[in-house]
Amino acid sequence: MENTPESPTASGVPGPSSTPGASRPGVLPIVVQHGPRAAKRVALTFDADMTDAMAARLRRGEVASYANLRLLNILEKRRIPATFFVTGQWAEQYPKVTRRIAGNPLFEIANHSYEHAAFTGDCYHLPRVAPAAMTEGVAKTFRSLEPFGGRQTRYFRFPGLCHDAAALRALAPLGVTVIDGDVISGDPFAKGPSPVVNAVLTQVEPGSIVILHVTEANAQYTDDALPAILAGLRRRNLEPVSLSELLS
């Protein structure tokens, strides 16, 4: 049976179109680790996490920001395509930054859940979303992101990349493609930029999907690491492209 492209509607369930990542609602979503290995292209993806605990730290003034504007400046100045996996709560916390991302034709927007809660147990100590709330939480995020416009997609990334058969079944009504990635930068845990650069450049190969973060306080060295990562990709003749272009 043909897998007809879909696009989001107000309910968070897709309707017919050519939205990247869309699949027929009701079909178990595929999970993508990387793109084709033949072409010398890679996708840089940036997660925009926001949990209830992170929001509380912002309110108490314990952290300055979870939006790395210097990182955005680098991508914009160098005209580097990128895909941003945005949580609903991050978009609500940073609507101006989300509009900035959506307004750049080189950037595209994907779904990273509403509150970055885990879809399985034992997932980096994240709080767990109730199984009955999984589908609506992801649909709510699509509804939250859609008004920002720009290059919207039906790509979804699980918080912590943690998923099982039950989590995939919960997403089946939404017509999505699940994106993991084969290059984990480790930037949320890094003590400096060098480990992030080394993690990316030692793992990357043609077709790679690189996982980085735009959450400044939780990944404070990503902007410092990015120029060296870009230089390393150039030395390997690897061209950064959007996720949809990599997978097309």
N, C-alpha and C positions, 0 to 999 in steps of 0.2 A: 504494500500500500504506500502511496506517495506521502511523504512527510511535508504537509503544506505549511509554508511560513505563516507566522501569526504576528499580531501586534497588540499592545495592551489596550484595554478598555477601562472605564471607570471602576469596574469591579475588581480589577487586577487580573482578570482572566483574558487571554489574548483573543483578538479577532484577526481576520485575514489581512496580511500585508507582507512586507519583506524585512521585518525587524530582525536584526542579527540575533542569533541564539534561539529564536522561536521554534517551538515544536508543537505538534498537535496535542491539545489538552487531553488528558487521560492516558497518555503514553508515558511509561516510565522514563524519566530523563536520562540521557547519556551523561557520562562523566568524562571530561576531557583533561588529560594530563599535559599535552603539548600539541603543537601544530605539526604540519608536514616537515620532515627532516631534509627534504631535497633543496628547498630554497633557503638562502642565507638571510632569514628574517627572524626576529624575535619580538615578543610582546612584553612591554613593561606594564605591569599592573600594580595599582596602589590601593590598598585597603584603607577605608576611612571608618575605623571602629568607633563605637560609642556605647558604653554600657551604663547602667544606672549608677554604678560606683564611680565611673569616670565623670559623669555629669555632676555627681555630688562633690567630687574634688574640685571641679571648676567653680561651683557655687561657693565653696568654702575658701576659695583663693589659694588652694594648695598647689595648683598648677596654673601656668599662664595660658596655655593654648593646646588644643589637640588638632590644630590646622596649620600645617607647615607651609607658610606662604613663600618662604625662600625656595623651597622645592618647586612650587608652582612657577616662580619667577624663572628658575633655570630651564624648566621644560618649555615655557613660553618663549623665552629669549632664543633658545636653540631650535625652536620649532620641532620638538620631539613628540610624536604621537604617543598617547598613553590611554589606558583604560582604568577608570576609577570604580572600585567596588564600594558602594556607599551604603552605610546603615541609615535607616530612617531617622534615628535619633541624631546622627551626625548632621544630616541635612537640615533638620529642624534647629539644631544648635548653631549651624553655620550656613544660613540661607544665602548670604552674600557670596561666600566662597563657592557654594554649590552652583549658584548662578554663573559665577566666573568660569567654573569648569564646564558647565553646560554651554556657555557662550563661545567656547573655543572649538572650531571645527576639527581640530586635531585630536580632541579628547572625546571619549565616549563614556557613558555612565552605565554601570551594572549594579546589581542588587546584592547586598551583603547581610541581609536580614534586618529586622527592625532595631533590636536592642543588643545584638551581638551575644545572645545567649546560645549555649551549646544545644545541638540537636541529638547528641548522644551523651552517655555518662562518661566521666573521667576524661574531660576535654580541657586541659590546661587550667583546671580549677574554675572554669567559667560557670556561672549559674546556668541551670538547664531550663530550656523552654518546655512547657507541658506538651506532650504529644498532640493533644487535641488543638493546640494553638499554633502548631507549626505552619499549616497552610495559610491561615489568615494573617499571621505575622509577616510572611513573605509577600502576600498579596497587598497588605497595608503599605509595605515599603514601596512596591511598584506604584501605588496610588500617590504616595508622598513624593516620589521622584518625578513622576510624569509632568506635573505643572512646570518644572524647571526647563523643559524642552531640551534642545540640543540633540545629541546622538544617543538616544535611548536604546537599550538592548534588552533582551530576555536572558542574559547571562546571570547566573547566580553562583555565589561562592559561600560555602558553609563557614561559619565562624570556626577558626582553628582547623579548617579542612575536615572536621569530624562529621562523618555521616555513616549511616548503615542502611539496610534495606528498608526499614520503616521510615527513615527520613526521606529517602528517595520516593517512596510511595506517597508521602505527604505532599511532595511537590508535583506529582503527576497532573493534578487538575490545572496547573498554572502554565503549562506549555513552556518550560524553560530548558536551558542547557546548563549543566553543572560544570563549573570550571575549578579544577584544583590548580595544578602547576607543577613543573618539574625542577624549578630553581627556587629554593626557599632561602631568602637572604638572611634571615635571623635578625633583622634590624630592630625588632622590639626588645631584644635581649642584649644587644651589642654594647660594649663599653667604649667604643670608638668607631671611626669610619672604616679603618682597615679591615676588621673582620667581615664587615658587610661587603666591601669590595671583593675580598678574597672569596667569600662564599658564592657570590654571583659569578665571578669570572672563572672559578674552578669547576663550576657545574654547567655553565651555559653552553649550548650548542645550537645549530640551526633548528628552528621550530620551537625553541624554548618559550615557556610562559614563566616570567620572573615575578615573584611575589615580594613586593615592598609595601611600605606603609607611609601614609601622609599625616599620621597622628603624631604631631611633633613631640609632645611630652612623653609619649610611650615609645617613640622611635626617633630619638633626638639627633642621631648622626646620619640619617638617610640623606639629607640635603648635602652634607659634607662628602658623603660617599658617591653621590650621583655623578659628578663630573668625571671621576676616575672610572666609574662603571661605563659611562658613555665612551670614554677614550679607549677602554679595553675592548668594547664592542667594535669600535672602528678598526682597531688593529686586527681583529678577526674577520673584518669585512661583514659583520652582522648588522643588519639594518633594523632599527626599532620601527615597528608598525603597530597600528591598533590591533586589538584582539580579533575584531571582526575581519580585518584584512588578513591577518595571519591564518585564520581558520577558513577563509574563503577559498 
